């Protein structure tokens, strides 16, 4: 799956890029897109912090905003570590109600936890399924020396994310499933 479905999401309000930390950054174009479309904000009025690790609450919020910030419908899991009045509460409730996030086995969500590459793959996979996107792209992971380190819950999602080109190895032979995402 290519991210062609995002191409229909257009900037409706032009925003001037206020960030001083993007010059020459490899993701500057993508950051312009997500900021201009209101999917992400900076870490301050003048910085985006493009190399800062993404946390679990951030990814849930990005997907929630991408979906138009819909109301949560149905019964989602309530997480003991998601207070009712945070900037990400609605996003996590929506993502949980729609099976996009599942949290940890101890009943927590870990909103401030740095998201791992395999967690990101699993959440993106569930989001793609929720949206009805094509999930048929699959890549063999056996070319990566650390493929056996991919957790069982994330195996299909990681194969899909690699096969779709959403995730690449951190080197030609290393997938780093437990590594962090920025």
C-alpha positions as CSV (number, residue, x, y, z in Angstrom):
1,X,0.0,0.0,0.0
2,X,1.3,3.4,-0.9
3,X,0.0,6.3,1.1
4,X,-2.0,7.5,-1.9
5,X,-5.1,7.8,0.3
6,X,-3.4,10.7,2.0
7,X,-3.1,12.5,-1.3
8,X,-6.8,13.3,-1.1
9,X,-6.3,15.1,2.2
10,X,-5.4,18.6,1.1
11,X,-4.3,21.7,3.0
12,X,-7.4,23.8,3.4
13,X,-5.8,26.5,5.5
14,X,-2.3,27.6,4.5
15,X,-0.1,27.9,7.5
16,X,3.3,29.6,7.6
17,X,5.9,27.2,8.8
18,X,7.2,28.8,12.0
19,X,9.8,26.1,12.8
20,X,13.5,27.0,12.8
21,X,14.7,23.4,13.2
22,X,13.7,22.0,9.8
23,X,16.3,23.5,7.4
24,X,17.8,20.6,5.4
25,X,16.0,18.0,7.4
26,X,15.1,14.8,5.4
27,X,11.5,15.0,6.6
28,X,10.9,18.7,6.0
29,X,8.4,18.2,3.2
30,X,6.4,15.6,5.2
31,X,6.5,17.9,8.3
32,X,5.1,20.8,6.2
33,X,2.3,18.5,5.1
34,X,1.3,17.3,8.6
35,X,1.6,20.7,10.1
36,X,-0.3,22.4,7.2
37,X,-3.1,19.8,7.5
38,X,-3.3,20.1,11.3
39,X,-2.2,16.6,12.0
40,X,0.8,17.6,14.1
41,X,1.9,20.7,16.0
42,X,5.4,21.7,17.0
43,X,7.0,21.3,20.4
44,X,7.0,25.1,20.8
45,X,6.0,28.1,18.7
46,X,9.3,27.9,16.8
47,X,10.5,24.3,17.0
48,X,9.1,21.0,15.6
49,X,11.8,18.7,17.1
50,X,11.9,16.4,14.0
51,X,14.3,14.0,15.6
52,X,12.5,13.7,18.9
53,X,10.9,10.3,19.6
54,X,7.2,9.8,18.9
55,X,5.1,8.6,21.8
56,X,2.0,6.5,21.8
57,X,-0.3,9.4,22.5
58,X,1.1,11.4,19.6
59,X,0.4,8.6,17.1
60,X,-3.1,8.1,18.4
61,X,-3.7,11.9,18.1
62,X,-2.3,12.0,14.5
63,X,-4.6,9.3,13.3
64,X,-7.6,10.8,15.2
65,X,-6.9,14.2,13.5
66,X,-6.4,12.5,10.1
67,X,-9.9,10.9,10.5
68,X,-11.5,14.3,11.3
69,X,-11.6,13.9,15.1
70,X,-14.8,11.8,15.1
71,X,-16.6,11.0,18.3
72,X,-15.7,7.6,19.8
73,X,-18.5,5.1,19.2
74,X,-18.9,1.8,20.9
75,X,-17.1,0.5,23.9
76,X,-13.4,1.2,23.9
77,X,-11.0,0.0,26.6
78,X,-10.6,2.5,29.4
79,X,-6.9,2.8,30.3
80,X,-5.9,3.5,33.9
81,X,-3.2,5.9,32.8
82,X,-5.3,8.1,30.5
83,X,-6.8,10.9,32.5
84,X,-10.2,12.3,31.3
85,X,-8.8,15.8,30.5
86,X,-5.6,15.5,28.6
87,X,-4.8,16.7,25.0
88,X,-4.9,13.0,23.9
89,X,-7.9,11.6,25.9
90,X,-10.4,11.8,23.0
91,X,-7.9,10.4,20.5
92,X,-7.1,7.4,22.6
93,X,-10.8,6.8,23.4
94,X,-11.6,6.9,19.7
95,X,-8.7,4.7,18.7
96,X,-9.5,2.2,21.4
97,X,-13.2,2.1,20.5
98,X,-12.3,1.4,16.9
99,X,-9.7,-1.3,17.7
100,X,-6.7,0.8,16.5
101,X,-5.0,0.8,19.9
102,X,-5.1,-2.0,22.5
103,X,-2.8,-0.9,25.3
104,X,-0.7,-3.2,27.4
105,X,-1.7,-6.4,29.2
106,X,-1.6,-4.6,32.6
107,X,-4.5,-2.3,31.6
108,X,-2.3,0.8,30.8
109,X,-1.9,2.6,27.5
110,X,1.5,4.2,28.2
111,X,0.7,7.5,26.5
112,X,4.2,9.0,27.2
113,X,6.0,5.8,26.2
114,X,8.2,6.1,23.2
115,X,6.5,4.2,20.4
116,X,8.5,1.3,19.1
117,X,8.7,0.6,15.4
118,X,6.7,-2.6,15.8
119,X,4.1,-0.8,17.9
120,X,3.8,1.8,15.2
121,X,3.4,-0.8,12.5
122,X,0.7,-2.6,14.5
123,X,-1.2,0.7,15.1
124,X,-0.9,1.7,11.5
125,X,-2.0,-1.7,10.4
126,X,-5.1,-1.6,12.6
127,X,-5.9,1.9,11.4
128,X,-5.6,0.8,7.7
129,X,-8.0,-2.1,8.5
130,X,-10.4,0.3,10.2
131,X,-10.3,2.6,7.1
132,X,-10.8,-0.4,4.8
133,X,-7.4,0.1,3.0
134,X,-5.7,-2.7,1.1
135,X,-3.7,-4.8,3.5
136,X,-2.4,-7.3,0.9
137,X,1.2,-6.0,0.7
138,X,3.5,-8.3,2.5
139,X,7.2,-8.5,2.7
140,X,9.3,-11.4,3.9
141,X,11.3,-10.3,6.9
142,X,13.8,-13.1,6.8
143,X,16.4,-10.9,5.1
144,X,16.7,-8.9,8.4
145,X,19.1,-10.4,10.9
146,X,16.8,-9.4,13.7
147,X,13.5,-10.6,12.2
148,X,13.0,-13.1,15.0
149,X,12.8,-10.2,17.4
150,X,9.5,-9.0,16.0
151,X,6.9,-9.7,18.6
152,X,4.2,-12.2,17.6
153,X,1.4,-9.6,17.9
154,X,3.2,-7.3,15.4
155,X,4.4,-9.9,12.8
156,X,1.7,-9.5,10.2
157,X,1.7,-5.7,10.7
158,X,5.4,-5.4,10.3
159,X,5.3,-7.5,7.1
160,X,2.6,-5.2,5.8
161,X,4.4,-2.0,6.8
162,X,7.6,-3.2,5.2
163,X,5.8,-4.5,2.1
164,X,4.0,-1.2,1.9
165,X,7.1,0.9,2.2
166,X,5.9,2.6,5.4
167,X,8.8,1.1,7.4
168,X,12.2,0.3,6.1
169,X,15.1,-1.3,7.9
170,X,17.4,0.8,10.0
171,X,20.1,-0.7,7.8
172,X,20.1,-3.2,4.9
173,X,20.0,-6.1,7.3
174,X,18.5,-4.7,10.5
175,X,14.8,-4.0,11.1
176,X,15.1,-2.8,14.8
177,X,11.5,-3.7,15.8
178,X,12.0,-2.5,19.4
179,X,13.8,0.7,18.2
180,X,12.0,4.0,18.5
181,X,10.3,6.0,15.8
182,X,10.7,9.8,15.3
